[in-house]
Amino acid sequence: MLRLITIKLLQAAPVILVVSILAFLLMSLLPGDPAVVIAGDQASPEAIAAVRHSLGLDRPFLERLGIWLLRLAQGEFGSSLMLNQSVLSAMGERLPVTLSLAGLSLAITLPVGILIGSIAAYYRQTWVDSLVMTVALVGVSIPGFWIAILAVILFSVVLGWFPSSGYVPFAQDPVLWLRSLVLPASMLSLFQIGFLARMTRSAMLDVLSQDFIRTARSKGLSEWVTVGKHGFRNALVLVITAMGILVSTALGGSVVIEQVFALPGVGRLVVQGIMARDYPLVQGVMLIYGFAFVAINLAVDVLYTLADPRVRYD
């Protein structure tokens, strides 16, 4: 296992380097002069030159790239112009909100998506299968921001069941924390449930048609043991792949949900940084998200070997 993790880390190194370079190129690829955008259209040439010097834009491209990579190697991800604090500090203050939202949405997604996907596979080509796949297709197809706005109108404004915005830390009040996140987490999980149900159904259909399933049934094993233990265990590799994608989409999808429900998370921070033309903040957050996605893929590869002993990386 240690050898596997070492190999995967070495393979991830070039990916991290590419992500770092792309994050650096963000400021260069965007239209316009970042110094003018930050200083303002009415700024004097001296003020624009001062901003350009503070950002290091007056230096050669390769020199700026080298300084950028050197700072990253030292753990420096830049400072926010809007908040006047480091990117790591700004993310650290808002990360608990995003992780709480993503974690709660996954806690809803995994049992529901796996269960209905397995049911659809077991009752394939019946009305149950058609109903589950129709619901899954609707969940995948509906735009997240649209259904989130409708949910706010119905459950917050009309019925008054949940708050329409705001966040209460878990340490302050666990009940209010849950109440503030149930609705946004449910909206975030709609796409994920549909995706996971379709993936689980596909994996289970392939497994349930195998010879060892027929052998298990001929030996008199119960359907629960045959499908739940032997069937699902062998379909777990594909489900783990889907789970890795779901973690990534939960983090990425939080940008829209946090904006709709006014949650003070990292996603809303990115939107505010884009609106304020805070390029260092957007660069730093994008880079940290890229590192997180690489770590998620590494975790999925490790889980492969735990879920299926036949999977080995030489």
N, C-alpha and C positions, 0 to 999 in steps of 0.2 A: 504493500500500500504506500509506503514512504517513497519507494522508487517511482510509482505511478504519479504521485503528487509532484515529485521533483521534475519528472519529464514534462508534465503538463505546465508547470511553472516556466520551464525553459521554452516551451512552445508558445506560451502566452506573452513572453517578453517582446517579440517583434510586434505583436498586436498592440501592446501597450505603447510601444514607441510610435507606431503609426497613429494611434489615437491622440497621443501627445502632440504630434506634428500637425494633425488636422485641427486640433483645438487652437494651436498657435496661428494657423492660417486663417482662422475665422475672422480676425480683425482685418486681415489683408484682402480677403475675398469679398467682404461686404462693400456695397457701393458707397462712394463718398469718402471723405477724409474723416477718420474717427476723431481726430483732434478738433476739427471744426464742429462735429456733432456734439462732442462733450463740452466744448467751450461755449457753443452757441453761435447762431448766425451773425449776431451783432457784436461778437467779440473782436477785439483789436488784433492785428497781426502779432503783436507782442504776446498777448494772452494765448493765442493759438500756438505760437512757437513754444511757450512755456509748457503747455499741455503736452505738446508733441515731445518735448525733451523729458518730461516726467514719465511719460509712457515708453520712452526709449525708441520712438518712431523715427528719430533723426539719425539713427545708427544703421549700418548696412544690414541687409536681410539675414545673412548667415550669422552675423554677430548677435543679432537679436534672438535668433533661433537657439544659438548656443547658450546664451544667458537664460533663456526660457527653460531649456532642458536641465541646465545646471541647478536652477532654482527648484525645479520639480524633484530632482534627485535629493535635494536638501529638505523636501517636504513643504516648500513654499508654493502655494497655489494662487498667489496674488491677493490684492486687496480691492474691496468694493469701493467705487467712487461715490455711490449713492449712500451707503451706510457708514462709510469711513471706518471700516473694520475689515479684518481678513476674511477671505472666502470661507476658510475652515471654521472660523468663529461664527459667521453668519449661518452656515449650514448646520453647525452643531446646535444652534438655538432652535432651528426649525425641523431638524431631522426626526425628533420624536413624534411630531405630528404626522409626517409622511410615513414613517415606519408603522405607526399605529393604524393609519388608514389602510396601508397595503397589507399589514398582517391580519386585520379584521376581515378585509375583503377575501383574502386567501382562506381564512377560517370558514367563511361562508361558501367559497367556491369549491374547495376540495371535496368535502363530503357530498354536497349536492351534485356537482358535476360528475364525480365518479359513480355515484349511486344511479342517477338517471341514465348515464351512458351504459352502465352494466345492464340495467333493466331493458333498455332499448335493444341491446345485443341479444339478451336471453329471449325476448319476445320479438325477434326480428320478423320483418314482413307481416306484422299485425298492426292493428290500430294503435296499440301502445307505442310501437316503434315509430309510426308515422307522427303521432302526437308529440313524442319527445323530440324528434328531429325537427319538427316544425317550430316548436318552442325554442330549440337551440339555434335554429336559423334566424329567428326573429331577434334573439338576444345578440347574435353576432352582427346583424345588419343594422340595428337601430343606432344612430349616432349618440355617443355618450352624453354630449352637452345638451342635446335636445331632451332626452329622457330625464336627465338630471333636473332641468328647469321645470318640466312637468311634475316631477316628484316634489319639488319645493312648493309648487302651487297647490298640489293636492294634499300632501301630508303635513305641510307646515302652515300654509296660509289658510286653506279651507278647513282641514280637520284639526290642525293644531297638535298633532301627535309628537312631532319632533321639531327642534329648533331649525330655523332656516339658515343659520350661519353661526360661526363661532366655534371655539374649541375649549374644553375644560381638561386640564392635565389629569392624568390618572392618579397621581399622588394627592391631588387636591380633593377629588371626589370620584371614585370609580364608577358610580352609577351615572353621574352627569357626563363623565368621559364616554361611557358606552352610548348614552343617549345622543350625544353630539356627533357620534361617528356611525351609528347604525344606518342612517339613511344614505350618507355619501358612500359608505363601504358597500352597501347593497347595490347602489347604482354602478359602482366600479366593478362589481362582481358579475354583472349581467353578461357582458361580453365574454368574460373568463369562463363562466358556467357553460355557455353555449359552445365555446371552443373545446373545453375539456370533455364535455359530454360527447362530442363528435369524435374526438381522438380516442376516448375510452371505448366507445362503441366499435370503432374500426379495429382496435387492438383485440378486444374481446371476441369479435366475430372471427378473426383469424385464429385465435387460440381454441375457441370452442369447436372448430372444425377439424382439429388435430386428432390423430389416432389415440393419443394417451387419454383424451377426454372420453372417448368411446370405451376405452379399456376400463377407466375408472367407473363408468356407469355400469358396465357389464359385471364388475366385481361387487355391485350392490351398494356402492357408496352413495350417500345422500346427495341431493342436488346442491345443498349448501356447501358440503365439503368439496364436491366436484367443481362447482363454478367458483365458489368463494375462495377456496384454498388453492386448488391446482390451476384453475383457469386464470384467476386474477393475478396470481403470483407470476405466471409466465407472461402476462400482458403488462406487467409493471414497468418494464424497460421503456416502452413507448409512452406510458403514462408519466414516467419521470421526465422524459423529454418535454412533454407538454407542461409539466409543472415548472421546469426551468424557464420556459417561455412565459408562463403566467406570472412568475415573479418579476420578470423584466417588464411585462405590460402593466403590472400593478404599479411599479415605480414610474413608468412613463405616463400611464393614464392618470396618475394623480395630479398632473399639471392641469388638466381640464376640470376635474372634480373639485380640486382645491379652489380653483378660481370661482366656480359656480357657488360653492358653499362657503366661500370666504374663510377657508381654513389657513392658518398661518404656517404653511409647510414649505418645503423646498420647491415644489411645483409652482406655487404662487410667487415665491421669491424669484424664480426664473422669469416669469411673466413680467413682474415689476422691473427686473433688471433690463429686459428687452425694451419695455416702454420708456425707461429712463436712459437708454443707450449706455448702460453700464457694461461695457464690453469685458473688462477684467472679471466681473462677477459671472457673466454668462460663460466665459471661457473656462473658469475654474469649476463651475458646477457641471458643465458638459464633460469636462475631463474626469471628474470624480465619478460621474454616472458611467462613463466608459469603463473605468477601472472596476466599478461594481458589476457591470455586465460580464466582464472577463472572469471575475470571481464566481459569479453565478454559473457560468459554463464549466468552470473547474469543479465546482461542487456537484454539478450534474454528472460529470464524468466519473467522479469518485463514487457517487451513489449507484451508478451502473453496476459496479463490481459487487456492491453489497446486495443489490436486488437480484442479480442473476450471476451465479458463480461461473457460468459459461463465458461471460464477457471478461476478457483479459486484454491488456494493452502490453504488447511486447516491445 
